Amino acid sequence: MPAFKPYPFAFIQNTVKPIEEATISIMTNALHYGGGIFGGLKAYDTPKGMGIFRLDDHLARMQTSAKILRFPYTFNNKVVSQQIIDLATKNKLTGKTYIRPILYRSDTQLSPDISGEYDLAIYMLEMTADYLATSDGLSVCVSSWQRNSDNALPPRTKATGGYLNSALAIHDAKQGGYDSAIMLNHRGEVSEGAVMNLFLVKNGMLVTPSMEADILEGITRRTIMELAVELGISVQERPVSRSELYSADELFFCGTAVEISWCKSVDNVEISAHTGHITAKLTQAFASLPKTHPHLYTLLG
């Protein structure tokens, strides 16, 4: 069963259309050169109705990504926020929903220049299953593919073209019988998962690679660090060596789609046979956010 099912309406070219009509030309510049940035948001059922998690933070990150990549960003985030809310309302969200806004170079000129025409499109997917099946833990490997560096194509921007790097890592991992991959940076340090941030636990300390490791500035990552502080769990952001993965007491991925997904092994080295104590505490706290931290959700009304 596919993990995602599209909702009936999308936003494109400044209008709402049925999803099957939300199309672009095969000549679209972004299709050829990867000229786009995207966001990954999620809506949840809260005690006060459906709410979108950290909507303003996601849009601010998209705007920052555009600034770094020199994309023109002429969109007012308050307007974009309302467009997302209106589209979600029209789609009548029924449960966990993945929301994908994408800013892309929409003209059909045959040139990889940054300058050009840009459009903002938005569509929504009902999550009918978990993104990764994590009940038994994930078996992951360290990829032979290196994470693209900040001086090549900054991973913090969520540039569409940069995800071919992730696709190579995921493909090789699955060909090798693993569920996903961990990537190293150009210094040989741990960066992040192929499409998600990474945490490890050692001697009761929660550790995650720092921003200098060529990682995405994950909003779920930030939330987990905030929750850890509330729960009295010490957190370190620092360089992480590959061998630390094998000696970790607990290891988990995090992100919008995967939420918190624990890893049972790395390169066939067992990390834990079950969800670790700290991972479990954070997973429970994250699942309780709609009740305990309602201010993080933008309600649909």
N, C-alpha and C positions, 0 to 999 in steps of 0.2 A: 504494500500500500504506500503510495507516495506520501512524503511528509508534508507536502504543501498542496493546497487546492486554491486556485485563484478565485477571488471574489468577482462579482459581475461587472464592476465599474472601475475605470482608471482615469487619471488626470494626465492629459498630454496636450501640448499646443494651446495651453490656456483654456482648456475646456474639459468637461467630464464626458467620457465616451464609454460605450460598452467595451469590455476588455478585448473582444475580438476585433474591434475597430481601432484600437490604440496601437497603430503600426507606424513604421518608418520605412523610408526608401532604402534599397540595397546600396544606394550611393551615399548614404549618410556618413559624414566624415568620421564620427566617433566609432562607427562599426569597423572602419579600416585601421584606425590609428590608436584606438583605446582612449580617446579624448573625453573622459568623463570622470566624475566622482559620485559616490553613492553613500547613502546612509542605510543602516539597518536598525529599525525600531521595532518595538513589540507592544501590542495592546493586550491588557489583561482584564479579567473580570474582577472588579473591586467591590467592596461592600456598598458603594454608591453608584455602581454601574460600570460600564466599560471605560477604561482609562489607558492613556498612552504613556509609557514609562519614559521619563526624562526627555520629553519632546524638545524642550528648549535647548538642552545640552547637545542633542544630536544635530539640530539645525545650526547651532553655533560651530560645531566641529566641521560641518559641511562648508560653512562660510570660511573658516580658517583654512581648510583644504584648498578651496578655490584661490585664496590669497597666495598660498605657497606655490601653487601650480600656475599662477598668473591667469586663471580663468576669470572672465568677467562675471561678477556676481551682482546682478542688478535687482535681485529679489529681496523684498522686505520680509524678514523672518516671521513677523507677526502675521503677515498675509499668508505666507506659506503654511504656518501653523494652522491657521483657520481653514486653508484649503485641505489640509490633511484631516482635520476634524470633520469638515463637511463631507469629504469623500468617505470617511469611516462611517459617518452617520447614514449616508446613502447606501452603503454596502451592508448595513445592519449586522455589524460584527456579532458573532455568536460565541466566541471563546478566544483562546490565545491566537493572536494574529500577528504575522510578520508584515511590516510595512516598509516598502522600498521606495524612497525618493531618489531620483538620479538626475544629476545635472550633466548634460552631454552636448558636445558640439554637433548641432543639428543640420548645418548646411551641407551641401553636396559638392563643395569644392575639393579638388584632388590635391590636397596639400596637408602635411602634418603640422602646419603652423598652429600656435595657440589662438591667434586672432581668428574670429569667425562668429557665426551666429550660434547661440546656445538656447536650449530649451530645458525646462524642468518637467519631469514626468514622475508620476506617483502611481504605484499599484499595491495591492494588498493580497496576502495569501493566508488562508486559514491553515493553522498547523494541526493536521490530522494525526500526526505521530511525532515522536521525538526526532530531532535532527540527527542525533546519534543515539544508538541503543546503548544505554549506559547501566542497565540494571546489573550486569555482570562485570562492569568495569571495562575500560578500553585498553586494547593492546596497541601500543604505538611504537614508532621507531624514530631514530634521529635521521633526518633526510640527508642525502648526499647533495641536495640542492641548497645553495646558500640563500639566505634572506636578502632581497634587494636592499641596498644600503641607502642611507639618507642622502648621500651625494650622487646617487644614481636615479632612484625613483622612490621618494620618501614614503615608507610604509604608513606613517602617521596620517597620510592624506586620504586613504581609501580610494586611490585612483583605480579606475576600472582596469586599465592596462596592466597594473601591477599584480593583479590576481592570477595572471598566467604563471607567475612564480609559485603561487600557492597550488595551482592546478597540477603542476609538475610534481610537487612534493606529495600531494594526495594520491595522484595516479600511481607513482612508484610504490608508495606505502601499501596501497590496496593490492597491487600486483604481487607484493611480497607477503600478503596475507595479514596485514595490519589494518586497524581501523582508521588510523590517521597518522600524522607526522609532526615532529618537533623540528624546528629549523634553527640553525646556527647563523650568526652574523659573520662578517668578513674577518673578525678577529678570532673566530672559533668559539665564541661565547654563545650560550643559549639565548635565543631571541624570543620566540613564541611558537605556538602551534601554527599549523599551516594557515588556518583562518580564525584563530582565537588566541587570546592571551593565556598565560601559563602561571600557575602558582605551585610551589612545593612547600612541604612542611618538614622541618627538621628540629628535633628536640623542643617541640612546642612553639617554634618560631615560624611564622608565615613569611615566605620569601618569594619575591617576584623580580624578574629582570627589570632594570631601570630603563628610562627612556633612551639612554645612550646605546641600548642594545638593538636599535632599529626595530622598535615595536609600534603597534598601533596604540594610540592613546585611548584605550578601551573605556567606555562608559560603564560597562558591567564591571570591569577591573577596578575602576575608581570606587564603585559602589561596594564591592567586596572589601576593599581596604577600609572604607568608612565603617562597614559593619564589624569588621575585625576589631577596630578601635573601640566600638561600643560594647563588644563582647569581652574586652580585656585581653585580646590576642595581640601579641607583639608582631609588628610588620616591618620587614626590611625591603627596600628597593635597592638592588645592587647588582653588579655583574654576577652571573651564574655560570660555572664551568660545566662542561658536559658530564664529567664524572659525578658531579653532585646529584644529577638525576638518578643515578643508579643507587645512591646511598640515602635517598630521601625516604622519610617515613610515610609521606602521603604526597600525591601529585594530582593536580586537576587542571582542566581547561576551563575557561570561562568566556562568555560572549553572549550577544543578544539571542542568537539561535540556540546555542548549546546550554545557556544558563551556566550551571556548574556541572561538569562532567568528569568523573573521577577516572583515573588511569590505574590499571592493575599491574602493567609492566611496560618497560622501555627496552627495546632491543632484546626482548625475551628475558630480561632480568626482572624478577618479580619485585614490585614495590609494596603492594598490599593485596591481600586476598579478599578484602571487603572495604567498604567505604570507611575512611579514617575518621577519628573522633572530631578533629577540627573541621575537616571537609563536611562532615554531617551537620555540625553546628552551623556552619556558614550556609549550607544548602537549606536548612530549615529556616534560618533567618531571612534568606533571600526569598523563599517561597511565601513568607509571612509579610513581606513588604507592603502589599496592598492594604493590610490592616494596620501595620505598625508605623508606616511612613506614607500616609496618603498624599502628602504634599509633593511626592515625586511623580504623581500621575496627573495628567491632564484629562479631565473627564469629558466625555462626548456630549453630555448634557441630556 
